[in-house]
Amino acid sequence: MIRRIDLRGVADNVDYRAAVPRADFDIEAAVPAVHAICEEVRTRGLDAIREFGEKFDGVVVEDIRVAPEALKTALEQLDPDIRAGLEESIRRLRATCANELEKDAVTDLGPGARVTHRKVPVGRVGLYVPGGLAPLVSSVLMNVVPAQVAGVQSIALSSPPQREFGGSVHPTILAACALLGVEEVYAVGGAQAIAMFAYGVGPCRGVDLVTGPGNIYVVTAKRILKGKIGIDSEAGPTEIAILADDTGDAAYVAADLISQAEHDPLAASVLVTTSERLAAEVEAELEVQVAATKHTDRITTSLRGQQSGIVLVRDLEQGLDVVNAYAAEHLEIHTEDAAEWAARVRNAGAIFVGPYAPVSLGDYCAGSNHVLPTAGCACHSSGLSVRAFTKSVHVIEYSREGLAEVADHVVTLAEAEDLPGHGAAVTVRR
């Protein structure tokens, strides 16, 4: 069901990034095809979007913008239990997002010399919500709530058209949009959705920033169009890593590995453990639990893929080095003193501490955000948050006296760079 990798005998200076399982997610190979899609959307607009919708989603969509009545109807028809779950998720996420808001940082450098570090929201954002193998309604919340808390005034959302629903967006996604007050929704998927946001096509005006996860076409389009638009990260197929010692519960660990494998055949599930006994028990649990799940084939493909595995380590110190090198999107800690080990993790999109904080909690109701960096990008990137929807601006306020105090320094440095005009812009004010 899942392979083993034994690192207990390797040298301390081994490159763990090359030793751990990793998906073959080759964005560069997808660039030519995705570049062609983006160019078609840029030059041919709506006609290209409709053609790609028919080609990739199997449906022709005449009006790509979802009618407001459809949003209202979807919310009215939403199952009350699903609505209650969404409302609780929104409440918790809003609470954590509100605590992320940054106040102006004011620095007084002398009389009449002040610099203010100010956070301002992005003007307009495009949010992408996948809808291929599963309608990820939770991703609506994870994108919209931090944008709203940040103060973004113009929000557009796009999700693939569903043949089952007449070419519209999945009704549960529409209901979530209505619940959050998002009225601008488009039935466009894949790379063509990202290009639509970037270039402004048909009824959709161009945006400043695009956020949200997606397949390799979405991720590649974000890479190609970065610069024309801002992006959050290149979030591809999901991944989970679990660091466990012999106190880990095999049933819990197996269930959590399965929970992420359920997303996609390319999803990665990795257990890093000091315990050969736990490894064997998890393997046995996987056989039983996978057979009992709905998406057995998809999960089996993921667990048997090169991106998944059980990694044996000699102790938790080595295990910590391995998970830091792996830089997982989701990292669970199932050890004694789990909080202490979690505090030493440098690289992870989100860290789930102890046996009662599974990744699926974070997917829905933890109050954290589940749009996170994948493919090792957690070593340099962060998950989606309020900060992703804001920009930093320095506001400089100097009086005549404040400028006079540093004028000679400015002139001296300008002359050192052979830029006399810079110095003259100060001396003219004396």
C-alpha atoms as one frame of an Amber mdcrd trajectory, in Angstrom:
protein
   0.000   0.000   0.000   2.775   2.487   0.905   6.547   2.193   0.586   9.170
   2.507   3.318  12.324   4.606   3.272  14.906   3.826   5.951  17.120   6.782
   6.872  18.372   5.418  10.178  21.815   4.569   8.838  22.501   7.594   6.646
  25.179  10.188   7.404  24.232  13.325   9.294  25.140  15.548   6.349  22.789
  13.844   3.875  20.488  16.094   1.846  17.115  15.094   3.232  15.325  17.142
   0.591  16.461  14.606  -1.984  15.824  11.619   0.273  12.181  12.196   1.222
   9.214  11.370  -1.041   8.144  14.137  -3.405   5.533  14.404  -6.132   6.561
  14.844  -9.744   4.840  18.204 -10.238   6.700  19.645 -13.226   5.454  23.176
 -13.763   8.106  23.895 -16.380   6.770  21.074 -18.556   3.317  22.656 -18.447
   4.505  26.163 -19.336   4.173  25.952 -23.171   0.580  24.680 -23.059  -0.487
  27.111 -20.331   1.247  30.047 -22.002  -0.764  29.293 -25.142  -4.008  29.277
 -23.119  -3.185  32.611 -21.497  -2.333  34.181 -24.873  -5.593  32.936 -26.372
  -7.536  34.497 -23.520  -5.565  37.744 -23.819  -6.112  38.077 -27.577  -9.509
  36.416 -28.096 -11.215  37.047 -24.779 -14.588  35.444 -24.129 -14.492  33.242
 -27.223 -11.318  31.578 -25.958 -12.743  31.153 -22.451 -15.865  29.463 -23.812
 -13.829  27.154 -26.044 -11.561  26.109 -23.188 -14.583  25.535 -20.965 -15.997
  23.166 -23.553 -12.632  21.433 -24.029 -11.592  21.014 -20.396 -14.900  21.052
 -18.490 -17.164  19.510 -21.099 -19.678  22.327 -21.080 -20.373  25.483 -23.093
 -21.044  28.528 -20.925 -22.617  31.457 -22.741 -22.730  33.857 -19.799 -19.653
  33.278 -17.646 -20.917  35.492 -14.822 -23.274  33.711 -12.463 -26.598  35.530
 -12.087 -27.326  37.018  -8.644 -30.573  35.030  -8.530 -28.609  31.790  -8.729
 -26.547  32.794  -5.689 -29.663  33.628  -3.716 -31.396  30.392  -4.712 -28.348
  28.293  -3.810 -28.298  29.747  -0.312 -32.035  29.248   0.151 -31.706  25.601
  -0.848 -28.572  24.892   1.170 -28.829  22.072   3.692 -29.260  23.675   7.167
 -26.514  21.512   8.678 -24.055  22.540   5.957 -24.998  26.171   6.501 -24.415
  25.814  10.238 -20.990  24.304   9.574 -20.075  27.104   7.184 -21.248  29.763
   9.617 -19.153  28.318  12.445 -16.106  28.061  10.174 -16.594  31.686   9.123
 -16.957  32.823  12.745 -13.731  31.139  13.826 -11.754  32.274  10.793 -12.929
  35.883  11.174 -11.762  35.845  14.789  -8.229  34.737  13.926  -8.075  37.076
  10.921  -9.119  40.049  13.051  -6.124  39.384  15.318  -3.808  39.442  12.294
  -4.639  43.054  11.400  -1.580  45.232  11.838  -1.681  48.769  13.226   0.363
  51.609  11.803   3.928  51.590  13.140   5.028  55.190  13.731   8.714  56.043
  14.225   9.767  59.530  15.295  13.411  60.047  14.328  13.752  63.561  15.712
  11.847  66.863  15.760   9.781  67.095  12.585  11.010  63.707  11.291   8.466
  60.877  11.188   8.106  57.661   9.182   4.888  55.640   9.362   4.732  52.030
   8.237   1.150  51.665   7.041  -0.769  48.598   5.857  -3.308  49.242   3.097
  -5.581  46.663   1.458  -5.205  45.573  -2.152  -7.803  47.266  -4.338  -9.259
  44.296  -6.219  -8.656  40.555  -5.910  -9.563  37.466  -7.897 -10.142  34.334
  -5.827  -9.898  30.869  -7.365 -11.794  27.887  -5.933 -11.134  24.416  -7.389
 -14.095  22.308  -8.434 -12.644  19.297 -10.218 -12.585  16.119  -8.132 -14.474
  17.814  -5.298 -16.324  21.130  -4.840 -14.031  22.767  -2.289 -16.567  25.007
  -0.619 -14.213  25.468   2.326 -11.766  27.223  -0.016 -14.398  29.919  -0.568
 -14.209  30.802   3.116 -10.420  30.563   3.271 -10.019  33.040   0.403 -12.892
  35.429   1.059 -12.748  35.943   4.833  -9.143  37.234   5.104  -9.715  39.456
   2.066 -12.792  40.984   3.674 -11.104  41.431   7.053  -8.149  43.102   5.306
 -10.572  45.638   3.830 -10.481  44.620   0.153 -13.337  46.506  -1.515 -13.671
  44.549  -4.780 -13.746  40.735  -4.730 -14.345  38.434  -7.711 -14.427  34.646
  -7.431 -14.120  31.998 -10.115 -14.687  28.242 -10.071 -14.994  25.668 -12.876
 -18.371  25.254 -14.607 -20.147  22.023 -13.720 -21.865  20.051 -16.468 -24.113
  18.489 -13.826 -25.443  21.953 -12.978 -25.964  23.301 -16.476 -22.573  24.956
 -16.770 -22.879  26.950 -13.561 -20.642  26.792 -10.498 -21.403  24.071  -7.949
 -24.410  25.250  -5.886 -22.684  24.709  -2.530 -19.903  27.058  -3.635 -22.530
  29.579  -4.782 -24.300  29.305  -1.431 -21.062  30.022   0.427 -20.494  33.081
  -1.767 -23.992  34.325  -0.982 -23.470  33.689   2.723 -20.336  35.861   2.607
 -21.885  38.579   0.484 -19.728  37.898  -2.600 -21.827  38.821  -5.625 -19.287
  38.658  -8.470 -18.856  34.982  -9.359 -17.644  33.450 -12.638 -18.056  29.943
 -14.054 -14.524  29.715 -15.408 -11.905  27.161 -14.422  -8.245  26.362 -14.909
  -5.574  28.544 -16.465  -8.203  30.492 -18.399  -9.666  31.752 -15.102  -6.302
  33.118 -13.976  -5.807  34.770 -17.389  -9.304  36.260 -17.192  -8.430  37.837
 -13.850  -5.084  39.102 -15.118  -6.223  40.658 -18.396  -9.802  41.609 -17.597
 -12.076  39.758 -20.013 -15.749  40.341 -20.755 -17.670  41.297 -17.611 -14.640
  40.647 -15.380 -12.389  43.646 -14.768  -8.704  42.971 -14.225  -7.524  42.379
 -10.675  -4.433  43.300  -8.682  -3.971  39.965  -6.886  -5.018  36.337  -7.452
  -5.157  33.806  -4.619  -6.277  30.218  -4.199  -5.063  26.668  -4.887  -5.504
  24.668  -8.067  -4.191  21.995 -10.401  -0.946  22.227 -12.349  -2.577  24.421
 -15.023  -3.756  26.934 -12.430  -0.393  26.949 -10.660   1.500  27.354 -13.931
  -0.752  30.230 -15.023  -0.072  31.990 -11.740   3.667  31.611 -12.314   3.453
  32.889 -15.903   1.270  35.880 -15.049   3.065  36.861 -11.850   4.117  40.460
 -12.347   1.006  41.278 -14.337  -0.804  40.271 -11.152   0.309  39.501  -7.647
  -0.162  35.931  -6.428  -0.274  34.320  -3.010   1.793  31.213  -3.758   2.069
  28.302  -6.159  -0.183  25.942  -4.205  -0.409  22.576  -5.944  -1.529  19.080
  -4.837  -1.972  18.773  -1.106   0.486  17.057   1.222   0.681  15.904   4.813
   3.699  14.894   6.878   3.389  13.337  10.321   6.247  13.205  12.834   5.563
  10.410  15.317   7.282   8.351  17.983   6.066   5.113  19.568   3.299   6.982
  21.441   1.491   7.623  18.159  -1.897   6.010  17.614  -1.759   3.984  14.387
  -5.483   4.381  13.687  -5.245   8.168  13.996  -2.101   8.371  11.872  -3.516
   6.171   9.124  -6.775   8.121   9.031  -4.903  11.395   8.700  -2.698  10.084
   5.885  -5.851   8.935   4.081  -7.609  12.266   4.626  -5.131  14.091   2.412
  -4.680  11.253  -0.098  -8.427  11.587  -0.672  -7.917  14.967  -2.358  -5.992
  13.903  -5.424  -4.043  10.956  -6.896  -1.010  13.291  -6.742  -1.546  14.136
  -3.055   1.384  13.256  -0.793   1.105  11.410   2.525   4.344  10.971   4.489
   4.916   9.468   7.945   8.271  10.153   9.609   8.693   7.918  12.647  11.225
   6.521  15.085   9.063   3.460  15.678   9.196   0.384  13.441   6.264  -0.983
  15.402   4.145   2.080  14.641   5.146   1.873  10.976   3.905  -1.709  10.778
   0.680  -0.911  12.611   0.004   2.065  10.312   0.549  -0.139   7.253  -2.014
  -2.612   8.624  -4.469   0.198   9.438  -4.127   1.611   5.921  -5.154  -1.715
   4.411  -8.299  -1.796   6.533  -9.262   1.873   6.396  -8.609   2.444   2.685
 -10.787  -0.524   1.778 -13.646   1.053   3.750 -13.457   4.526   2.176 -15.516
   5.933  -0.679 -12.596   7.019  -2.886 -10.523   3.851  -2.594  -8.939   4.033
  -6.050  -7.890   7.668  -5.725  -6.453   7.146  -2.252  -4.617   3.971  -3.237
  -3.011   5.734  -6.199  -1.831   8.535  -3.919  -0.449   6.256  -1.206   1.366
   4.033  -3.721   2.825   6.979  -5.603   6.411   8.160  -5.355   5.221  11.183
  -3.373   4.084   9.092  -0.379   5.931   6.868   2.077   6.847   5.889   5.615
  10.270   7.261   6.576  12.098   5.535   9.419  14.494   7.705  11.467  16.806
   6.801  14.344  15.492   9.465  16.752  13.279  12.545  16.873  16.219  14.876
  16.291  16.768  13.262  12.914  13.024  13.247  12.361  12.905  16.979  12.988
  15.665  17.501  10.424  13.707  15.416   7.921  10.410  17.281   8.332  12.174
  20.657   8.228  13.796  19.600   4.960  10.476  18.328   3.601   8.707  21.619
   4.509   5.239  20.122   4.426   2.060  21.999   3.656   0.510  20.295   6.707
   2.649  18.866   9.517   1.213  16.859  12.395   3.197  16.119  15.575   2.266
  12.835  17.309   4.966  12.564  19.978   5.535  12.924  23.677   5.937  16.623
  24.468   4.400  17.429  21.078   4.236  21.176  21.736   7.969  21.314  22.449
   8.832  19.552  19.194   6.348  21.730  17.296   8.080  24.846  18.629  11.294
  23.727  16.912   9.761  23.310  13.467  11.001  25.954  11.031   9.401  24.846
   7.794   5.706  24.000   7.528   2.626  25.682   6.153   0.636  24.797   9.274
   1.538  22.707  12.328  -1.032  20.494  14.046  -0.003  19.617  17.601  -1.010
  16.393  19.311  -3.472  13.590  18.592  -6.600  15.747  18.628  -5.585  18.309
  15.998  -5.941  16.467  12.668  -5.385  18.291   9.388  -9.069  17.946   8.514
  -9.823  20.199  11.502  -7.712  22.874   9.816  -9.429  22.214   6.504 -12.725
  23.356   7.939 -13.172  24.658  11.470  -9.898  25.249  13.316  -9.913  28.971
  12.602  -6.673  28.631  10.630  -6.359  28.979   6.850  -5.961  25.911   4.663
  -4.541  27.681   1.583  -0.894  26.831   2.246   2.432  26.510   0.389   3.160
  23.087  -1.108   6.075  21.282  -2.803   8.610  22.418  -0.212   7.741  26.112
  -0.586   6.999  26.368   3.150  10.727  26.967   3.621  10.237  30.463   2.186
   6.488  31.136   1.874   3.526  31.455   4.226  -0.080  30.396   4.062  -2.905
  32.695   3.065  -3.746  35.319   5.678  -4.891  38.899   6.060  -1.326  39.983
   5.285  -1.587  38.482   1.807  -4.307  41.008   0.990  -2.450  44.070   2.230
   0.531  46.112   1.086   3.067  47.984   3.152   3.500  51.710   2.491   5.993
  54.057   4.139   4.587  57.524   4.778   7.384  60.105   5.229   6.639  63.382
   7.015   9.543  65.867   7.505   9.388  69.511   8.482  11.900  72.179   7.349
  13.833  71.624  10.576  13.736  67.848  10.203  15.105  68.022   6.663  17.814
  70.495   7.674  19.168  68.065  10.244  20.066  65.444   7.596  20.480  67.654
   4.507  24.288  67.534   4.495  24.229  63.731   4.705  21.838  63.499   1.767
  24.024  65.807  -0.357  27.195  63.913   0.556  25.700  60.539  -0.311  24.213
  61.867  -3.557  27.631  63.168  -4.628  29.190  59.788  -3.717  26.817  58.185
  -6.202  27.442  60.920  -8.803  23.809  61.994  -8.671  24.080  65.766  -8.081
  20.431  66.312  -8.936  19.487  64.329  -5.855  21.515  66.659  -3.679  20.152
  69.737  -5.436  16.577  68.649  -4.591  17.584  69.104  -0.944  19.740  72.231
  -1.154  17.026  74.102  -3.073  14.852  73.811   0.041  17.360  75.495   2.355
